Amino acid sequence: MRHYLIALFAILLLATPWLAVNYSDQIKDLTIVFTDIANQIAAVVMHNPRTIAGLQSKYNIAASQGQAKIRILLVPGHEPNYGGAEFGSIKERDLTVELANDLQQILANNSKYQVFVTRSTTAWAPEFADYFKNSWQNIIDWVKVYQQESINLVPVNSSNGKPRVYHNKAPQNVALRLYGITKWANDNNIDIVIHIHFNDNPGHSSKLAGKYSGFTIYVPEKQYLNSTTTKAIAQTVFRRLVKYNPVSDLLGESSGITYEPDLIAIGANNTADAASMLIEYGYIYESQFNNPSVRDLALKDLAFQTYLGLQDFFDPSNTISLANSYDTLVLPYKWKSPISAKSSSSQDIFSLQTAFIFDGLYPPIKMNMNDCPRTGTIGACTKASLNAFQKKYGITGEEGVVGQKTIEKLNSVFGTRVN
């Protein structure tokens, strides 16, 4: 639209050359003004928020006719080679790509979805690199229009009395690329946007874990048009994640689903048409992310549970067959030998902890998931749950030890898929 208007103005000038001769300075000023007006018109606010009924109907059409796929954009947090939390040698910006790739692979098995990912660890995907290069001024103009419109929005307090969580302010170019991702999603009819992050809290050293743990899902504040649909999807994803993972115990995040008006990623200034959420999948220093032996499995399991949450929103009747009976990729699992704190594989222990969660024995009484996350290492929580498991199934002679009788019972209960 902007180019058409400018072209029309140029034609008018060419048709009346005497204007250029007699009023060149004025025309130059007018051209600048007219170009600015054209940019503003091109960036005019056009809301098309996704609705719950609309998305579910679209999915059902895709299921029955093989068309009109649900378009999902996965946004690994931060930028290639820049930004994000770090702990030891672990970089958030790399973990987010790994989890995004895991989720993309799972979603790709469902023919009702079309999935896009914004970047790899080293570069933006070509469509986004080109978009940032070719549409930069459009993005700037578009943001200005939405910021002006949002002045008239009435804030809705959704904090339930909990303190707001502080978020680092992004540099201007980074913020504009985040807005650009939202604009690209609007321009390309994306239905759901999932921003993938890992949390951190200030004040701890790069070698010592911080005091908080657990996941939370950020959704747009209630005054934004994409809030209701985002919240509905976030709730189904939350119910899957919470089965095996602790909710953040940071006060402002402890509800598990956190309303936020200022996160650009999920539609600050009412910019997003898509249902847009930002998932902090845990704190970067948590053991399961720092233990190379279980990290891949932990990330894949988070991706799988996110997928199950999406399926609960779109097709809950079919989720049971997808969930491998246990709602996790970790089970079923076959243990081959007795488990000890020193000699056993981390995956054996991670799977043991997962089995105890499914059996209602982990965390032990008077403890919670933040006290007792799945770590792949044996500590007081695992030992207490082991005692409870042995008592439940009448296993004697192996108190406090995952011996042969305990292994046989674990394999008989959790070694096969249950229909």
C-alpha positions as CSV (number, residue, x, y, z in Angstrom):
1,M,0.0,0.0,0.0
2,R,2.8,2.4,0.9
3,H,4.5,1.9,-2.4
4,Y,1.3,2.5,-4.4
5,L,0.7,5.8,-2.6
6,I,4.2,7.0,-3.2
7,A,4.0,6.0,-6.8
8,L,0.7,7.8,-7.3
9,F,2.3,10.9,-5.8
10,A,5.3,10.7,-8.2
11,I,3.0,10.3,-11.2
12,L,1.2,13.5,-10.2
13,L,4.5,15.3,-9.9
14,L,5.6,14.1,-13.3
15,A,2.3,15.2,-14.8
16,T,2.8,18.8,-13.6
17,P,6.5,19.6,-14.1
18,W,6.0,23.3,-13.3
19,L,5.4,22.3,-9.7
20,A,8.9,20.9,-9.5
21,V,10.4,24.0,-11.0
22,N,8.6,26.6,-8.8
23,Y,8.1,24.7,-5.5
24,S,11.0,22.3,-5.3
25,D,11.7,22.8,-1.6
26,Q,8.0,22.5,-0.7
27,I,7.6,19.4,-2.8
28,K,10.6,17.8,-1.1
29,D,9.0,18.5,2.3
30,L,5.7,17.2,1.0
31,T,7.4,14.0,-0.2
32,I,8.8,13.3,3.2
33,V,5.4,14.0,4.8
34,F,3.6,11.9,2.3
35,T,6.0,9.0,2.6
36,D,5.6,9.1,6.4
37,I,1.8,9.1,6.0
38,A,2.0,6.2,3.6
39,N,4.1,4.3,6.1
40,Q,1.6,4.9,8.8
41,I,-1.3,3.8,6.5
42,A,0.7,0.6,5.6
43,A,1.2,-0.1,9.3
44,V,-2.5,0.5,10.2
45,V,-3.8,-1.6,13.1
46,M,-5.6,-4.6,11.8
47,H,-6.5,-7.0,14.5
48,N,-7.3,-10.6,13.7
49,P,-7.0,-12.5,17.0
50,R,-7.4,-16.3,17.0
51,T,-10.4,-17.6,18.9
52,I,-10.7,-20.9,20.8
53,A,-13.6,-22.0,18.6
54,G,-11.8,-20.9,15.4
55,L,-8.6,-22.8,16.1
56,Q,-10.4,-26.0,17.1
57,S,-12.6,-25.8,14.0
58,K,-9.5,-25.3,11.9
59,Y,-7.9,-28.3,13.4
60,N,-11.0,-30.5,12.8
61,I,-11.1,-29.4,9.2
62,A,-7.4,-30.2,8.8
63,A,-8.1,-33.6,10.3
64,S,-11.1,-34.4,8.0
65,Q,-9.9,-32.8,4.8
66,G,-6.2,-32.7,5.0
67,Q,-5.9,-28.9,4.6
68,A,-6.0,-25.6,6.5
69,K,-3.2,-26.8,8.9
70,I,-2.7,-25.2,12.3
71,R,0.4,-23.0,11.8
72,I,2.8,-23.0,14.8
73,L,5.8,-20.8,15.2
74,L,8.5,-22.0,17.7
75,V,10.8,-19.2,18.9
76,P,14.0,-20.4,20.7
77,G,14.7,-17.7,23.3
78,H,17.3,-15.0,22.5
79,E,19.4,-14.7,19.3
80,P,22.0,-16.6,17.5
81,N,25.2,-16.3,19.5
82,Y,23.8,-13.6,21.7
83,G,21.8,-13.2,25.0
84,G,20.3,-15.4,27.6
85,A,21.2,-17.0,30.9
86,E,24.5,-18.9,31.3
87,F,25.5,-21.4,34.0
88,G,29.0,-22.9,33.8
89,S,29.3,-24.0,30.2
90,I,25.5,-24.2,29.6
91,K,23.9,-21.4,27.5
92,E,20.2,-20.8,27.5
93,R,20.2,-19.8,23.9
94,D,21.5,-23.2,22.9
95,L,19.2,-25.2,25.2
96,T,16.2,-23.4,23.7
97,V,17.1,-24.4,20.2
98,E,17.5,-28.1,21.3
99,L,14.1,-28.1,22.9
100,A,12.6,-26.3,19.9
101,N,14.0,-28.9,17.5
102,D,12.7,-31.7,19.7
103,L,9.2,-30.2,19.7
104,Q,9.3,-29.5,16.0
105,Q,10.2,-33.1,15.3
106,I,7.3,-34.3,17.5
107,L,4.8,-31.9,15.9
108,A,5.9,-32.8,12.4
109,N,4.5,-36.3,13.0
110,N,1.0,-34.7,13.1
111,S,-0.3,-33.9,9.6
112,K,-2.6,-31.2,11.0
113,Y,0.3,-28.9,12.0
114,Q,2.7,-26.8,9.9
115,V,5.7,-25.8,12.0
116,F,8.2,-23.0,11.7
117,V,11.3,-22.3,13.8
118,T,12.9,-18.9,13.9
119,R,16.6,-19.8,14.2
120,S,19.3,-22.3,14.8
121,T,22.2,-21.9,17.3
122,T,24.2,-20.0,14.7
123,A,21.7,-18.1,12.4
124,W,18.2,-16.9,11.8
125,A,16.1,-19.1,9.5
126,P,16.3,-17.6,6.0
127,E,12.7,-16.2,6.0
128,F,13.4,-14.3,9.2
129,A,16.8,-13.0,8.1
130,D,15.2,-11.7,4.9
131,Y,12.3,-10.3,6.8
132,F,14.4,-8.3,9.2
133,K,16.6,-7.0,6.3
134,N,13.7,-6.1,3.9
135,S,11.0,-5.0,6.4
136,W,13.0,-3.1,9.1
137,Q,11.4,0.3,8.5
138,N,7.9,-1.3,8.2
139,I,8.5,-3.0,11.6
140,I,9.4,0.3,13.2
141,D,6.4,2.1,11.8
142,W,4.1,-0.8,12.8
143,V,5.4,-0.8,16.4
144,K,4.7,3.0,16.7
145,V,1.1,2.6,15.5
146,Y,0.4,-0.2,18.0
147,Q,2.1,1.6,20.8
148,Q,-0.1,4.6,20.1
149,E,-3.2,2.4,20.0
150,S,-2.3,0.7,23.3
151,I,-2.4,4.0,25.2
152,N,-6.2,3.7,25.2
153,L,-6.3,0.2,26.5
154,V,-7.6,-0.2,30.1
155,P,-5.1,-2.2,32.2
156,V,-6.5,-5.3,33.8
157,N,-4.7,-6.4,37.0
158,S,-4.3,-10.2,36.8
159,S,-1.6,-10.6,39.4
160,N,-3.9,-11.8,42.2
161,G,-1.8,-9.7,44.6
162,K,1.5,-11.3,43.6
163,P,4.5,-9.1,42.8
164,R,5.4,-8.5,39.2
165,V,8.4,-10.4,38.0
166,Y,11.4,-8.3,36.8
167,H,12.4,-8.9,33.2
168,N,15.6,-7.7,31.7
169,K,15.1,-4.9,29.1
170,A,16.2,-6.0,25.6
171,P,18.4,-3.7,23.6
172,Q,16.5,-1.7,20.9
173,N,17.5,-3.8,17.9
174,V,16.7,-7.0,19.8
175,A,13.4,-5.7,20.9
176,L,12.6,-4.7,17.3
177,R,13.4,-8.2,16.1
178,L,11.1,-9.6,18.7
179,Y,8.4,-7.2,17.4
180,G,9.3,-8.3,13.9
181,I,8.7,-11.9,14.8
182,T,5.2,-11.0,16.0
183,K,4.6,-9.0,12.8
184,W,5.9,-11.9,10.6
185,A,3.5,-14.2,12.5
186,N,0.6,-11.8,11.8
187,D,1.6,-11.4,8.2
188,N,1.9,-15.2,7.7
189,N,-1.3,-16.3,9.5
190,I,0.4,-18.1,12.3
191,D,-2.1,-19.5,14.8
192,I,0.1,-20.3,17.8
193,V,3.5,-18.9,18.9
194,I,5.6,-20.6,21.6
195,H,8.6,-18.8,22.9
196,I,11.0,-21.2,24.6
197,H,13.1,-20.1,27.5
198,F,15.0,-21.2,30.6
199,N,14.9,-19.1,33.7
200,D,17.6,-17.7,36.0
201,N,17.6,-15.5,39.1
202,P,20.3,-12.9,39.9
203,G,22.6,-13.1,42.8
204,H,24.2,-16.5,42.5
205,S,27.7,-17.4,41.2
206,S,28.2,-19.0,37.8
207,K,29.1,-22.3,39.6
208,L,26.5,-22.4,42.4
209,A,22.8,-23.0,41.7
210,G,20.3,-20.3,42.7
211,K,17.5,-20.7,45.2
212,Y,14.5,-21.1,42.8
213,S,13.4,-23.9,40.5
214,G,10.5,-24.9,38.3
215,F,8.6,-23.8,35.2
216,T,6.0,-21.2,34.5
217,I,4.0,-20.1,31.4
218,Y,3.7,-16.4,30.6
219,V,0.5,-15.3,28.8
220,P,-0.7,-11.9,27.7
221,E,-2.5,-9.6,30.1
222,K,-6.3,-9.8,29.9
223,Q,-6.8,-6.5,28.1
224,Y,-5.0,-7.9,25.0
225,L,-7.1,-9.6,22.3
226,N,-5.0,-12.8,22.2
227,S,-5.2,-13.3,26.0
228,T,-8.2,-15.6,26.3
229,T,-7.2,-18.1,23.6
230,T,-3.6,-18.1,24.8
231,K,-4.7,-18.8,28.4
232,A,-6.9,-21.8,27.3
233,I,-4.0,-23.4,25.5
234,A,-1.5,-22.6,28.3
235,Q,-3.8,-24.3,30.8
236,T,-3.8,-27.6,28.9
237,V,0.0,-27.4,28.4
238,F,0.4,-26.6,32.1
239,R,-1.6,-29.6,33.2
240,R,0.8,-31.8,31.2
241,L,4.0,-30.2,32.4
242,V,3.0,-30.1,36.1
243,K,2.7,-33.9,36.3
244,Y,6.4,-34.5,36.2
245,N,7.9,-31.0,36.7
246,P,7.8,-28.5,39.6
247,V,6.1,-25.1,39.2
248,S,8.4,-22.2,39.7
249,D,8.6,-21.2,43.4
250,L,9.5,-17.6,42.6
251,L,6.5,-15.8,44.2
252,G,5.4,-13.9,41.1
253,E,5.5,-17.1,39.0
254,S,4.1,-19.6,41.5
255,S,0.6,-19.8,40.0
256,G,2.2,-21.6,37.0
257,I,0.4,-19.4,34.5
258,T,1.5,-15.8,34.8
259,Y,-0.2,-12.8,33.2
260,E,2.2,-10.2,31.8
261,P,1.5,-7.0,29.9
262,D,5.0,-5.9,28.9
263,L,6.6,-9.0,27.3
264,I,7.1,-8.2,23.6
265,A,7.2,-11.9,22.8
266,I,3.6,-12.6,23.7
267,G,2.0,-9.4,22.3
268,A,2.9,-6.3,24.3
269,N,0.9,-3.3,23.1
270,N,-1.8,-5.7,21.7
271,T,0.4,-6.6,18.7
272,A,-0.1,-10.4,18.4
273,D,-3.0,-12.1,16.5
274,A,-1.7,-15.6,17.4
275,A,-2.2,-17.2,20.7
276,S,1.3,-16.4,22.1
277,M,2.9,-17.8,25.2
278,L,6.4,-17.8,26.7
279,I,7.4,-21.0,28.6
280,E,10.2,-20.8,31.1
281,Y,10.8,-24.6,31.2
282,G,12.9,-24.4,34.4
283,Y,16.0,-22.7,35.8
284,I,19.1,-23.1,33.9
285,Y,21.1,-24.4,36.9
286,E,18.8,-27.2,37.7
287,S,20.5,-30.6,37.7
288,Q,18.6,-32.2,34.9
289,F,19.9,-29.5,32.5
290,N,23.5,-29.7,33.7
291,N,23.8,-33.5,33.7
292,P,24.8,-34.4,30.2
293,S,23.6,-38.0,30.7
294,V,20.0,-37.0,31.2
295,R,19.8,-33.5,29.6
296,D,18.7,-34.8,26.1
297,L,16.0,-37.0,27.7
298,A,14.8,-34.2,30.0
299,L,14.5,-31.8,27.1
300,K,12.7,-34.3,24.8
301,D,10.3,-35.1,27.7
302,L,9.5,-31.4,28.1
303,A,8.8,-31.2,24.4
304,F,6.6,-34.3,24.5
305,Q,4.6,-33.0,27.4
306,T,4.1,-29.6,25.6
307,Y,2.9,-31.5,22.5
308,L,0.4,-33.5,24.7
309,G,-0.9,-30.2,26.1
310,L,-1.5,-28.9,22.6
311,Q,-3.3,-32.2,21.8
312,D,-5.5,-31.8,24.9
313,F,-6.6,-28.5,23.5
314,F,-7.3,-29.7,20.0
315,D,-8.1,-33.4,20.2
316,P,-8.4,-34.6,23.9
317,S,-10.1,-37.9,22.9
318,N,-7.0,-39.0,21.0
319,T,-4.4,-38.1,23.6
320,I,-4.5,-41.3,25.6
321,S,-3.1,-43.3,22.8
322,L,-0.4,-40.7,22.2
323,A,0.7,-40.5,25.8
324,N,2.4,-43.9,26.0
325,S,0.2,-44.7,29.0
326,Y,2.4,-42.6,31.3
327,D,2.3,-39.1,29.8
328,T,6.1,-39.1,29.4
329,L,8.7,-40.4,27.0
330,V,10.7,-41.8,29.9
331,L,8.3,-44.7,30.6
332,P,8.0,-47.6,29.8
333,Y,11.6,-48.4,30.8
334,K,13.5,-51.6,31.4
335,W,16.1,-51.6,34.2
336,K,18.8,-54.2,33.6
337,S,20.7,-54.2,36.9
338,P,20.6,-53.0,40.5
339,I,20.9,-49.3,41.1
340,S,23.4,-47.7,43.4
341,A,24.2,-44.0,43.9
342,K,27.8,-44.4,42.7
343,S,27.7,-46.9,39.8
344,S,24.3,-46.7,38.1
345,S,23.5,-44.7,35.0
346,S,21.8,-41.3,35.4
347,Q,19.1,-42.5,33.0
348,D,18.3,-45.5,35.2
349,I,17.9,-43.1,38.2
350,F,16.0,-40.5,36.2
351,S,13.6,-43.2,35.0
352,L,13.3,-44.5,38.6
353,Q,12.3,-41.1,39.8
354,T,9.8,-40.8,36.9
355,A,8.3,-44.1,37.9
356,F,7.9,-43.1,41.5
357,I,6.1,-39.9,40.4
358,F,3.7,-41.9,38.3
359,D,3.1,-44.2,41.3
360,G,2.3,-41.3,43.6
361,L,5.4,-41.9,45.7
362,Y,7.6,-39.1,44.6
363,P,8.1,-36.6,46.1
364,P,7.8,-38.3,49.5
365,I,5.4,-37.1,52.2
366,K,6.0,-33.5,53.4
367,M,8.2,-32.7,50.4
368,N,7.3,-31.1,47.0
369,M,8.6,-31.2,43.5
370,N,10.8,-28.2,44.0
371,D,12.5,-30.1,46.9
372,C,12.6,-33.3,44.8
373,P,13.0,-32.7,41.1
374,R,14.0,-35.4,38.7
375,T,17.8,-35.1,38.7
376,G,19.2,-38.4,37.6
377,T,21.0,-38.7,40.9
378,I,20.1,-40.4,44.2
379,G,19.5,-38.3,47.2
380,A,17.3,-38.2,50.3
381,C,14.1,-37.8,48.2
382,T,14.8,-40.9,46.0
383,K,15.8,-43.0,49.0
384,A,12.5,-42.1,50.9
385,S,10.4,-42.9,47.8
386,L,12.3,-46.2,47.3
387,N,11.4,-47.2,50.9
388,A,7.7,-46.4,50.2
389,F,7.8,-48.4,46.9
390,Q,9.2,-51.4,48.6
391,K,6.7,-51.2,51.4
392,K,3.8,-50.8,48.9
393,Y,4.8,-53.9,46.9
394,G,5.9,-56.0,49.9
395,I,9.6,-56.2,48.9
396,T,11.8,-57.2,51.8
397,G,15.5,-57.8,52.4
398,E,16.4,-54.8,50.1
399,E,15.6,-51.9,52.4
400,G,17.2,-48.7,51.0
401,V,18.7,-50.6,48.1
402,V,17.4,-51.0,44.5
403,G,18.3,-54.7,44.4
404,Q,17.2,-57.5,42.1
405,K,13.7,-58.0,43.6
406,T,13.0,-54.3,43.4
407,I,14.3,-54.2,39.8
408,E,12.0,-57.1,38.9
409,K,9.0,-55.3,40.4
410,L,9.9,-52.0,38.6
411,N,10.1,-53.8,35.3
412,S,6.8,-55.7,35.8
413,V,5.0,-52.4,36.7
414,F,6.8,-49.9,34.4
415,G,8.6,-52.0,31.8
416,T,5.7,-52.3,29.4
417,R,3.1,-50.1,28.0
418,V,-0.2,-50.2,29.8
419,N,-3.4,-50.0,27.7
